[in-house]
Structures are given as structure tokens and as C-alpha cells.
């Protein structure tokens, strides 16, 4: 289990392998917005009580910014406008021994489908590439664990009250295989190339990745 690759690492590498390389040993913590959305997700499929959910948020994260109480009200109002499937289990640890993947699925349903919770707004159409990768990885793990076909999963954008089901496509699996290979190479010491569509912006690693050039670490030290 120690050498298994977390789905969150796959997503970070997919977004930018160079940034993943520099941050691979850093710990990451969830945001307060995610904590709020996550707690709302535990109540989907039942009447939503903002006061009760806020108490739970503070129990889980006592230091949560009080201003997010308004964000919680926004989320519960948005989610109350549609019917949601009631989860059979929340926070289910999933694993693929064949591919060496491990992760945590937010909601699993009785019909062998699942959902991941996002604290962001939904795109006008479809889902992001990162979420396609998440769905493909979790579906692969669940298929191996259950021995049953898992065609895809839903992305639940809590702030918008939107749930979108995505059926895993061959290109999603190809992307997953490619990212798995890249993560393993980085773990072995390779320094990745900056991809053409890298989200450089204000990235603090921009200058460093320009000189790394996709060589092994031993070649640039």
C-alpha cells in the first residue's frame, strides 16, 4: 500500500507534472470551502438543515472562517432545488492492486455508481479534464474491488447544486495510464517537461522548470 499512487497525486500530475515534481513531498490540506461542501454532501438525499450542517462543520474544523456560514446557506439553497440520490456509504477507501492506485470516493450508491464532491462551480457543459481523470481512476478501483462493471460516476458541484454523470471513455483510460506512467517516472527521479498547456500564470516554479528541460535530477545538480 505504501507505494500505491493516490488519485489526488494523479490529478496534480495531470494538471502540471513539473509542479507535481516540486511539490511531491509536500502535505496538502483541504480548504474551508471544501469542508463546507463535503459536510453538505453527507446530507444529500435528505432535507438540508443549514444550522445543523454548520455545527458539524465547526465540529470537524473548529477554525473554519465564520464568513463561510453565508457560503453554506448558498450551497444548501442551491442543493435544495433538486432531488439527490442518498448514498449507501460516504468516504469509501478504494484500491486497485493491479494498477497501484488508492483513493477515497466521497459517495457510493446502492446501484454501484458513485459521486465525487467538488467545491467549485460547474462548467457550462460537461466536466473538467481533472474530474474525468478522477472518475476513470475511481471506476477502475471499484470495478476491481466489486468484480462488477462500473461505467462511470457523477461530479457533484455543491455551490451550484449541479450533479453531472460522466461515462468513462477510452480517452479517459488512456489519460489515466499516461499519468500513472509519468508519476512513476517522477518517483524514480525523472524531471518532467513542462507541457504545452501548463497553467503557468503566477506559478512560483516557472523559472526553475524552464531550466530543468525534462532531465533526470542527477543531470541538473
C-alpha positions as CSV (number, residue, x, y, z in Angstrom):
1,X,0.0,0.0,0.0
2,X,2.9,2.3,0.7
3,X,3.9,2.5,-2.9
4,X,0.4,3.0,-4.3
5,X,-0.3,6.2,-6.1
6,X,-3.1,8.4,-4.6
7,X,-5.7,9.6,-7.0
8,X,-5.0,13.2,-5.8
9,X,-1.4,12.8,-6.9
10,X,-2.6,11.6,-10.3
11,X,-4.7,14.8,-10.6
12,X,-1.9,17.1,-9.6
13,X,0.5,15.5,-12.1
14,X,-2.1,15.7,-14.8
15,X,-2.6,19.4,-14.1
16,X,1.2,20.1,-14.3
17,X,3.8,17.4,-13.9
18,X,6.5,20.0,-13.2
19,X,4.6,21.5,-10.3
20,X,3.8,18.0,-9.1
21,X,7.6,17.2,-9.2
22,X,8.4,20.1,-6.9
23,X,5.6,19.5,-4.5
24,X,5.5,15.7,-4.4
25,X,6.8,15.6,-0.8
26,X,4.6,18.4,0.5
27,X,1.5,17.7,2.6
28,X,-1.8,19.1,1.4
29,X,-4.9,20.1,3.4
30,X,-8.4,20.6,2.4
31,X,-9.8,24.1,2.1
32,X,-12.6,25.5,4.3
33,X,-14.8,25.7,1.3
34,X,-14.3,22.1,0.6
35,X,-15.0,21.2,4.2
36,X,-18.4,23.0,3.9
37,X,-19.3,21.3,0.7
38,X,-18.2,17.9,2.0
39,X,-20.4,18.3,5.0
40,X,-23.4,19.3,2.9
41,X,-22.8,16.1,0.8
42,X,-23.4,13.9,3.8
43,X,-27.0,15.2,3.9
44,X,-27.8,15.0,0.2
45,X,-30.9,12.9,-0.4
46,X,-32.4,14.2,2.9
47,X,-33.8,17.6,4.0
48,X,-31.0,20.1,4.4
49,X,-30.7,21.9,7.7
50,X,-28.1,24.6,7.4
51,X,-27.8,25.2,11.2
52,X,-27.2,21.5,11.8
53,X,-24.7,21.2,9.0
54,X,-22.8,24.3,10.2
55,X,-22.5,22.8,13.7
56,X,-21.0,19.7,12.0
57,X,-18.6,21.8,10.0
58,X,-17.3,23.5,13.2
59,X,-17.0,20.1,14.9
60,X,-14.8,18.9,12.1
61,X,-12.9,22.1,11.6
62,X,-13.2,24.4,14.6
63,X,-11.2,27.1,13.0
64,X,-13.4,27.5,9.9
65,X,-13.9,31.1,8.8
66,X,-17.2,32.3,10.2
67,X,-17.9,34.2,6.9
68,X,-18.4,30.8,5.3
69,X,-21.7,30.4,7.1
70,X,-23.2,32.5,4.3
71,X,-21.5,30.2,1.7
72,X,-23.1,27.2,3.4
73,X,-26.5,28.9,3.1
74,X,-25.9,29.4,-0.6
75,X,-24.9,25.8,-1.0
76,X,-27.9,24.4,0.8
77,X,-30.3,26.7,-1.1
78,X,-28.8,25.6,-4.4
79,X,-28.9,21.9,-3.5
80,X,-32.4,22.1,-2.2
81,X,-33.7,22.9,-5.7
82,X,-33.2,19.3,-7.0
83,X,-33.5,15.7,-5.8
84,X,-30.3,13.9,-4.9
85,X,-29.5,10.2,-4.6
86,X,-29.0,9.0,-1.0
87,X,-25.6,7.5,-0.5
88,X,-25.2,3.9,0.8
89,X,-21.7,4.9,2.1
90,X,-19.6,8.1,2.4
91,X,-15.8,8.4,2.2
92,X,-15.1,4.9,0.9
93,X,-11.5,3.9,0.5
94,X,-10.9,2.3,-2.9
95,X,-7.9,0.5,-4.2
96,X,-6.6,-1.1,-7.4
97,X,-3.8,-3.5,-6.7
98,X,-3.3,-4.2,-10.4
99,X,-2.6,-0.5,-11.2
100,X,-1.3,0.6,-7.8
101,X,-3.9,3.2,-7.2
102,X,-5.6,4.3,-3.9
103,X,-8.1,6.9,-3.2
104,X,-11.3,8.0,-1.3
105,X,-14.7,8.2,-3.0
106,X,-17.0,10.7,-1.5
107,X,-20.3,9.0,-2.1
108,X,-21.1,5.4,-3.2
109,X,-24.7,4.5,-4.1
110,X,-26.6,1.1,-3.9
111,X,-26.7,0.8,-7.7
112,X,-22.9,0.5,-7.9
113,X,-22.4,4.1,-9.1
114,X,-20.5,6.8,-7.2
115,X,-20.0,10.6,-6.9
116,X,-17.2,12.9,-6.1
117,X,-17.8,16.3,-4.4
118,X,-16.4,19.5,-5.8
119,X,-16.4,22.9,-4.0
120,X,-16.3,24.7,-7.4
121,X,-19.0,25.9,-9.7
122,X,-19.9,23.7,-12.7
123,X,-18.7,24.3,-16.2
124,X,-21.4,25.4,-18.7
125,X,-21.2,21.9,-20.2
126,X,-19.6,18.6,-19.2
127,X,-16.8,18.2,-16.6
128,X,-13.2,19.2,-16.3
129,X,-10.3,17.0,-17.5
130,X,-9.2,16.6,-13.9
131,X,-12.6,15.3,-12.9
132,X,-12.6,12.9,-15.9
133,X,-9.4,11.5,-14.6
134,X,-10.8,11.2,-11.1
135,X,-13.9,9.4,-12.4
136,X,-11.8,7.0,-14.5
137,X,-9.5,6.1,-11.6
138,X,-12.3,5.6,-9.1
139,X,-14.3,3.5,-11.6
140,X,-11.2,1.3,-12.2
141,X,-10.7,0.8,-8.4
142,X,-14.4,0.0,-7.8
143,X,-14.6,-2.5,-10.7
144,X,-11.6,-4.4,-9.3
145,X,-13.0,-4.3,-5.7
146,X,-16.5,-5.4,-6.6
147,X,-15.9,-7.5,-9.7
148,X,-18.8,-5.7,-11.3
149,X,-18.9,-3.2,-14.2
150,X,-18.7,0.5,-13.2
151,X,-19.4,2.6,-16.2
152,X,-18.7,6.0,-14.6
153,X,-19.6,8.3,-11.8
154,X,-21.1,11.7,-11.0
155,X,-19.4,15.0,-10.2
156,X,-21.4,17.0,-7.7
157,X,-20.8,20.7,-7.8
158,X,-22.2,21.7,-4.4
159,X,-22.2,25.5,-4.7
160,X,-24.3,25.3,-7.9
161,X,-26.5,22.3,-6.8
162,X,-25.4,20.5,-10.0
163,X,-24.7,16.8,-10.5
164,X,-23.3,15.5,-13.8
165,X,-22.8,11.9,-14.6
166,X,-19.8,11.0,-16.7
167,X,-19.4,7.7,-18.6
168,X,-15.7,6.7,-18.7
169,X,-14.4,6.9,-22.3
170,X,-11.3,5.2,-23.8
171,X,-9.5,8.5,-23.9
172,X,-10.0,8.9,-20.1
173,X,-8.4,5.5,-19.6
174,X,-5.5,6.4,-21.9
175,X,-5.0,9.6,-19.9
176,X,-5.0,7.6,-16.7
177,X,-2.4,5.2,-18.0
178,X,-0.2,8.0,-19.2
179,X,-0.4,9.9,-15.9
180,X,0.4,6.7,-14.0
181,X,3.5,6.2,-16.1
182,X,4.5,9.8,-15.5
183,X,4.1,9.7,-11.8
184,X,6.2,6.5,-11.5
185,X,8.9,8.1,-13.6
186,X,9.0,11.2,-11.4
187,X,9.2,9.0,-8.3
188,X,12.2,7.3,-9.9
189,X,14.0,10.6,-10.4
190,X,12.9,12.0,-13.8
191,X,12.3,15.7,-14.0
192,X,9.3,16.2,-16.4
193,X,9.0,18.5,-19.3
194,X,6.6,21.5,-19.0
195,X,3.5,20.6,-21.0
196,X,2.3,22.9,-23.8
197,X,-0.8,23.8,-21.9
198,X,0.7,24.2,-18.5
199,X,-1.1,26.6,-16.2
200,X,1.9,28.7,-15.5
201,X,0.3,32.0,-14.6
202,X,1.9,33.1,-11.4
203,X,3.4,29.7,-10.6
204,X,6.4,30.1,-8.3
205,X,8.2,27.3,-10.1
206,X,8.1,28.8,-13.6
207,X,11.8,29.8,-13.9
208,X,13.0,26.6,-12.3
209,X,11.0,24.4,-14.7
210,X,12.3,26.4,-17.7
211,X,15.9,25.3,-17.0
212,X,15.1,21.7,-15.9
213,X,14.3,20.7,-19.5
214,X,12.9,17.2,-18.7
215,X,16.2,15.7,-17.5
216,X,16.9,13.3,-14.6
217,X,17.7,15.1,-11.3
218,X,21.3,13.9,-11.3
219,X,21.9,15.6,-14.6
220,X,21.0,19.1,-13.4
221,X,22.6,19.1,-10.0
